[in-house]
Amino acid sequence: MRFSLVRRAALAAVVTGAVVLPGVTPAQAAATGTVSGRLTTSTGVGAADAQVEVLNSDTYATAGWTTTDADGRWSVGGLAGGRYLVGFHPVDLPAQYYRQKAQVWDAEPVTVSSGGTATADDQLRATGVLTGRITTASGAPVSWLSVNATKIDDYEQAYGSTDEDGRYRIAATPGTYTLSFQPIEGSYQTQYAPGKIDEVDAGRYEVTADAETTVDETVLGVGSLSGRFTTTAGQPLANADVSVNTANMYGGADTRTGADGTFTVPALLAGSYKVRFESGDRMQYYRGKLDYEDANLVVVQGGQRTRITDALLGTGSVRIAAVDSVSGAPVADFCVSSDETCSGGTGVVTLTGLPQGRHDFYVYAPDGLHFNRQLSKVKVVAGQTTEVAPKLRPGAVISTTIVDRATGRPVADVCVDAFLPKQAALRDGHGNCSDRAGRIRVGPLAAGTYRLFATPGTAGYGRQWVGAEGGTGDERQAATVAATVGTVTAGPQVRLDPAGRITGTVTDATTGAPAASVDVSVLTGHPGVGVDDATTDAQGRYTLDRLGPYAWPVVFSGNPHAAHWSGDAVSRFTATPVTVTAGGTATHDTAMRPGSTVTGTFTLQGGPPSASGYVIARSADTGDIAGAGWMSDGRFTLRVTGKQRVYFTYDVRSGDRDYSGRYLVTNPDGTRKLALFVVPATGTLTVDLVVPTN
């Protein structure tokens, strides 16, 4: 979670602290604690006259404040026992938080005990200076204008203001910045140096320690925009919302049409804009476009008035009649998600009142016997009906019921995922879930042999791989279901057991220190995606909930360590399982190790020279993620526990295209096969991946 920060001056003005006041009794003083320390400059000398703020670590409320003395020393007392954050606000320098953190949410907490004194020494970060002069087009200074410098990698901000001669100086930590200000009084529209109104076009300015970077800027001219918005028949549309934004949909101005359909934005920085109109449930862009990508640019020039007119688009209809892509037979039951209209067994959905232009529709079969289909850019013509006959690929369905194992009563809100071999993974959400009668249909699925994984949404029940007679924590012991395209296959009944949990502590094997932010689960997933897992806290502790009472393999992963499974295993199938009991808590501690290094290059054959995204090493035995690394400029590095066999998958973007899949190599006969690599127990594996773009 992120919280807004007020400026240093505002922080100094609000004093809500609980400091030890003269006259308190010794007994009262003993009931509270103190935090103190010494703040030094980046060169190591005492930082005098800096404001120090102590905040509650949970609420960010100010608990006390003071000012450093001539030697940079400070102390805040009268604090109740607990965890606090300490902020430093030196004069004319960027604020920071203990230790050397730019944002309060990244600050290291300080624990204060009753009657004790905690220490929070800190050193100010090195800074450079952004300086320059801001003038009008005629060369006159722009005085007393707030100027904002924003670091592009982490959005750290530094502030300044022009003086009477239009000059500013902003102290900032080293890095690359954009420079911006809001020159129109009473407007939030922003100008970015050099002379841009779109943030994506802003210049990049490098700040280095103990050096000055000069950026002079001229304020853009100011023009106005007015216009009229009418119905299709030319009648005025009153009270329509009008939004004027930059070409890339950044800030601009908002207004509404009057009774005669006219509107005026009296002051806009010179530049190119896109205009959006909203009236009731209708929205469109100038001129007569449904998507902002297609909108016409409106150019506003300084000192001039620009005028536009637009009319609400006429409407037409779309008639959708889906067919089976194999047999060509009509699909009787399907729905269109644009407004959740369903065919009701007729095989036809007709959508009316659609604005003229290109529309996207999502077609799906609620019975799960056909795969979903996205219809893109369907043309709607005012006063006409467009006929569309999408082909839906047939699929398979697995049906089952879910009950309480002990009572046999049906259980609702239990989600079931079906996995092919080596494809079990955490997902961002789940598929179908059971109804009040415990019934569920899983599909559409491609033909194949599946195992089912159940995730109860109802409190008290545990997750399970679905076995023939009950749950298990081992995928290999789960029942298999052969799914056939075009049919509904009955799967084993899901019998739920009460949940238990696994808890423990994760440490760094090298230092023995707690390992924070380590993900803990019984499955792996795409990096950054997944539910039903746990993460270690600052003390390395975790609790993995909602597990059925079975023996579970447990995986631990998190940079800069290599992922491993319980028992220091490299694979889910070789892991030492942790036994969970109903209503009980099992304990499993582990230590994280760096593992081996896997590094290399990623090249799109015949495509653009660079790409960015994930390169993922997966266990050849289970398909689980063994390690993942973010690739930039065609190079990647990741950590993997060895010795084990892996293959690689990728999910990258190059230019305006996405590429994903498994890394294959070509056999002598021209066929393609999965490429396997062996990660050594120690050392480095270097691989160069070349992926065709066709």
C-alpha positions, -999 to 999 in steps of 0.1 A, spaced: 0 0 0 12 35 -8 3 67 11 6 103 0 32 124 17 27 161 24 56 184 19 83 190 45 69 224 54 35 209 61 50 182 82 67 207 103 36 227 109 16 198 123 26 187 158 6 160 174 35 143 192 35 129 227 67 143 240 79 142 277 69 176 291 84 194 321 67 184 353 61 147 346 68 124 376 96 98 376 69 71 376 53 86 345 86 88 327 94 52 335 63 41 317 75 55 284 105 51 262 128 72 241 143 71 206 175 91 200 204 92 176 228 113 156 222 125 121 252 132 100 257 148 66 268 127 36 304 137 45 300 124 81 297 157 101 268 165 123 237 177 104 224 207 125 188 221 125 172 192 108 137 183 119 132 148 132 97 132 132 88 100 150 57 82 135 36 53 145 46 24 123 10 12 116 -9 45 112 19 69 102 5 93 128 31 117 143 41 105 178 68 132 185 92 155 168 123 175 176 153 193 159 189 182 157 215 202 177 247 216 163 263 181 163 233 164 147 221 148 179 184 144 188 161 127 212 123 122 214 109 108 246 74 101 261 68 72 236 46 42 245 63 9 239 60 -2 203 74 1 168 81 35 153 94 51 121 118 80 121 118 107 94 145 133 89 137 167 72 169 186 67 168 222 55 169 225 17 177 188 13 154 158 5 136 142 33 146 106 42 136 79 66 156 55 88 178 40 73 185 62 42 151 54 28 134 79 4 98 69 14 82 64 47 67 30 37 102 17 32 116 29 65 131 4 89 110 3 121 126 11 155 113 -8 185 109 13 217 105 -4 250 90 11 282 117 27 302 143 20 274 161 41 248 163 29 212 190 43 189 184 54 153 216 69 139 214 79 102 235 96 75 220 119 49 222 107 14 246 124 -10 229 150 -33 234 169 -64 215 200 -76 190 207 -104 191 244 -112 180 268 -139 157 297 -148 121 296 -159 109 325 -181 80 334 -204 83 334 -242 93 371 -240 121 364 -215 103 377 -184 110 357 -152 83 334 -138 85 341 -101 74 320 -71 65 290 -92 67 255 -75 90 231 -94 89 194 -90 117 169 -98 106 132 -100 131 103 -102 119 80 -130 129 47 -115 112 49 -81 92 82 -83 111 98 -55 104 135 -55 123 167 -47 108 202 -47 118 238 -52 105 272 -62 116 300 -84 127 332 -69 118 367 -81 142 363 -110 127 329 -120 156 309 -108 153 277 -88 176 252 -70 165 217 -61 187 194 -41 181 158 -52 197 124 -47 217 110 -76 196 95 -104 176 104 -136 147 129 -132 119 146 -150 112 183 -142 77 197 -141 56 226 -129 20 239 -132 22 274 -148 -15 282 -151 -29 296 -119 -59 276 -107 -52 247 -131 -36 214 -124 -23 211 -160 14 202 -159 43 213 -182 74 191 -184 108 203 -195 116 208 -223 83 224 -234 61 192 -232 26 186 -219 28 148 -221 47 130 -193 60 104 -218 77 131 -238 94 147 -207 132 151 -209 155 130 -187 180 149 -166 209 132 -147 217 143 -112 251 133 -98 265 138 -63 281 172 -55 274 185 -90 249 209 -107 226 201 -136 212 231 -153 177 230 -169 164 263 -182 128 263 -194 103 286 -212 66 284 -202 44 274 -231 18 298 -245 -18 295 -233 -48 291 -256 -84 282 -253 -107 254 -266 -144 257 -271 -170 237 -291 -204 223 -293 -217 187 -288 -251 177 -303 -273 147 -309 -272 128 -341 -300 150 -354 -281 182 -345 -300 191 -313 -278 204 -284 -267 179 -258 -268 196 -224 -248 186 -193 -225 163 -212 -191 158 -196 -161 170 -216 -126 158 -208 -96 173 -225 -64 153 -221 -30 151 -237 -24 128 -267 -14 100 -243 -43 107 -220 -24 125 -193 -38 156 -174 -57 184 -191 -90 199 -181 -127 189 -175 -159 208 -181 -196 203 -191 -218 214 -220 -244 241 -213 -280 241 -223 -271 249 -259 -245 221 -260 -215 244 -260 -185 242 -238 -153 263 -232 -119 255 -216 -105 290 -212 -69 281 -205 -48 252 -220 -11 250 -225 -2 250 -262 -1 214 -275 -21 185 -289 -51 170 -271 -78 144 -274 -113 153 -263 -138 128 -248 -176 133 -245 -198 115 -221 -236 117 -221 -256 93 -200 -242 58 -208 -226 69 -240 -190 79 -245 -170 88 -275 -140 108 -286 -136 136 -311 -143 132 -339 -169 105 -338 -145 78 -325 -152 51 -299 -116 45 -288 -90 71 -277 -64 55 -299 -85 64 -329 -94 99 -317 -85 130 -338 -59 153 -323 -69 188 -315 -41 214 -316 -42 243 -292 -19 272 -300 -8 299 -276 -28 331 -277 -55 316 -300 -90 301 -296 -96 267 -311 -132 256 -318 -145 221 -325 -179 205 -331 -190 168 -327 -223 149 -327 -234 118 -309 -228 87 -331 -258 70 -347 -265 34 -336 -269 0 -353 -272 -37 -344 -251 -68 -344 -266 -103 -349 -243 -131 -336 -249 -167 -346 -222 -190 -332 -212 -223 -349 -191 -253 -339 -157 -249 -356 -154 -286 -363 -190 -297 -373 -203 -263 -384 -235 -269 -365 -251 -240 -346 -242 -236 -310 -275 -233 -293 -264 -218 -259 -239 -191 -257 -236 -156 -242 -220 -123 -252 -203 -105 -224 -207 -69 -237 -240 -68 -218 -243 -105 -207 -269 -113 -233 -275 -150 -239 -291 -169 -267 -314 -190 -245 -312 -220 -267 -320 -201 -299 -284 -200 -312 -286 -162 -319 -278 -131 -299 -288 -97 -312 -273 -66 -297 -290 -33 -304 -283 4 -298 -246 1 -305 -228 33 -315 -214 33 -350 -178 22 -351 -157 -8 -343 -167 -30 -313 -151 -59 -294 -173 -88 -281 -165 -118 -259 -184 -149 -267 -186 -178 -243 -206 -210 -238 -219 -213 -202 -221 -251 -205 -183 -252 -209 -185 -273 -241 -169 -247 -263 -139 -224 -258 -144 -187 -254 -139 -165 -284 -129 -128 -287 -145 -109 -316 -124 -79 -324 -132 -48 -344 -167 -58 -355 -180 -29 -377 -213 -14 -367 -231 9 -392 -258 33 -380 -293 21 -390 -280 -14 -401 -276 -49 -387 -242 -65 -390 -242 -104 -392 -214 -123 -375 -210 -161 -373 -180 -168 -350 -166 -204 -349 -163 -217 -314 -138 -245 -308 -154 -275 -290 -140 -286 -256 -144 -312 -229 -161 -308 -195 -155 -327 -162 -184 -326 -137 -185 -336 -101 -200 -329 -67 -184 -316 -36 -194 -328 -1 -183 -327 35 -163 -360 40 -178 -366 75 -214 -357 69 -219 -361 31 -236 -327 30 -230 -307 -2 -205 -278 1 -208 -246 -20 -181 -221 -31 -154 -247 -37 -133 -240 -68 -118 -268 -88 -89 -266 -113 -80 -293 -137 -43 -298 -146 -26 -318 -172 7 -335 -162 35 -310 -154 11 -280 -156 0 -276 -120 4 -240 -109 -9 -213 -87 -33 -190 -106 -45 -155 -103 -79 -166 -91 -97 -198 -99 -120 -214 -124 -155 -227 -118 -168 -230 -82 -195 -253 -68 -232 -242 -64 -254 -246 -33 -259 -283 -42 -222 -288 -44 -223 -293 -82 -195 -281 -104 -185 -283 -141 -149 -277 -150 -143 -267 -186 -139 -261 -214 -108 -283 -215 -87 -297 -243 -87 -335 -247 -64 -352 -222 -60 -369 -188 -64 -345 -159 -60 -344 -121 -82 -321 -101 -72 -296 -74 -99 -283 -50 -97 -249 -32 -125 -243 -7 -138 -208 -3 -158 -220 27 -140 -215 60 -128 -246 78 -120 -268 48 -86 -276 34 -72 -277 -1 -66 -311 -17 -56 -330 -48 -88 -350 -55 -83 -387 -49 -106 -416 -58 -117 -420 -22 -106 -387 -6 -80 -359 -6 -43 -361 -8 -14 -336 -8 5 -355 -35 -4 -349 -72 8 -384 -81 -19 -400 -58 -47 -380 -73 -73 -397 -94 -70 -392 -132 -99 -382 -154 -99 -387 -192 -116 -358 -208 -131 -362 -243 -140 -332 -265 -177 -327 -269 -187 -347 -238 -192 -342 -201 -171 -367 -181 -180 -375 -145 -150 -371 -122 -145 -384 -87 -166 -369 -59 -146 -343 -39 -147 -352 -2 -135 -323 19 -116 -326 52 -111 -300 79 -81 -277 74 -48 -275 92 -17 -253 87 20 -253 84 41 -226 102 78 -220 106 108 -197 103 130 -192 72 166 -180 76 195 -172 53 218 -202 54 249 -180 51 242 -154 77 216 -171 99 195 -139 97 157 -141 91 148 -143 55 119 -118 48 96 -118 17 101 -155 9 71 -170 -8 58 -203 7 33 -226 -11 25 -261 -21 25 -251 -58 45 -227 -80 31 -202 -105 41 -175 -129 63 -150 -111 42 -124 -93 10 -142 -99 -8 -166 -76 -31 -170 -46 -33 -193 -16 3 -189 -6 22 -172 22 51 -148 26 76 -146 54 76 -114 76 105 -94 88 114 -121 113 113 -148 86 80 -163 100 52 -177 78 19 -195 82 5 -215 53 -33 -219 59 -62 -239 44 -44 -272 38 -61 -305 40 -49 -330 65 -24 -348 43 14 -349 36 23 -318 16 55 -309 -3 63 -272 4 82 -248 -18 102 -217 -7 113 -191 -32 124 -154 -31 152 -133 -44 181 -133 -40 178 -170 -30 172 -201 -51 139 -219 -47 138 -252 -30 113 -277 -17 109 -291 19 138 -313 28 161 -291 6 149 -309 -25 150 -296 -60 115 -310 -70 80 -314 -57 82 -351 -63 115 -355 -44 105 -332 -15 102 -345 21 65 -338 27 52 -320 58 23 -338 74 -7 -317 83 -34 -327 107 -70 -315 109 -72 -284 130 -35 -288 138 -3 -268 132 27 -285 117 61 -268 120 87 -267 92 118 -244 93 142 -241 65 173 -221 53 176 -203 20 207 -207 -2 220 -188 -32 220 -219 -55 236 -219 -89 236 -191 -114 218 -195 -148 226 -167 -172 224 -161 -209 209 -142 -238 174 -143 -254 172 -135 -291 141 -133 -313 153 -148 -346 146 -124 -374 129 -100 -350 137 -69 -331 171 -69 -314 159 -65 -278 131 -79 -256 121 -76 -220 101 -100 -198 105 -132 -178 127 -162 -186 117 -191 -164 135 -223 -156 111 -252 -149 117 -287 -134 119 -313 -161 102 -337 -136 72 -317 -125 70 -285 -146 72 -264 -115 92 -231 -115 128 -237 -105 138 -201 -110 127 -170 -127 145 -139 -138 135 -106 -154 152 -101 -188 162 -67 -200 180 -58 -233 181 -95 -242 200 -107 -211 188 -126 -181 202 -141 -148 184 -163 -124 191 -185 -94 183 -222 -94 190 -250 -69 211 -277 -85 217 -304 -94 185 -308 -116 173 -309 -151 153 -280 -164 136 -266 -194 128 -229 -202 97 -210 -208 94 -173 -217 69 -145 -215 85 -114 -232 76 -83 -251 95 -68 -280 83 -38 -298 45 -40 -298 43 -78 -298 42 -104 -270 60 -138 -272 55 -167 -249 60 -205 -250 85 -233 -242 120 -232 -256 124 -258 -283 153 -270 -304 152 -287 -339 160 -323 -344 180 -335 -375 148 -345 -392 133 -310 -388 109 -318 -359 109 -297 -328 115 -310 -292 117 -295 -257 153 -285 -249 166 -299 -216 195 -285 -196 213 -296 -164 219 -270 -137 251 -279 -118 251 -283 -80 274 -252 -79 287 -227 -104 271 -213 -135 251 -226 -164 252 -203 -195 225 -207 -221 217 -187 -252 181 -190 -263 171 -182 -299 134 -182 -305 117 -180 -339 91 -152 -343 68 -171 -367 
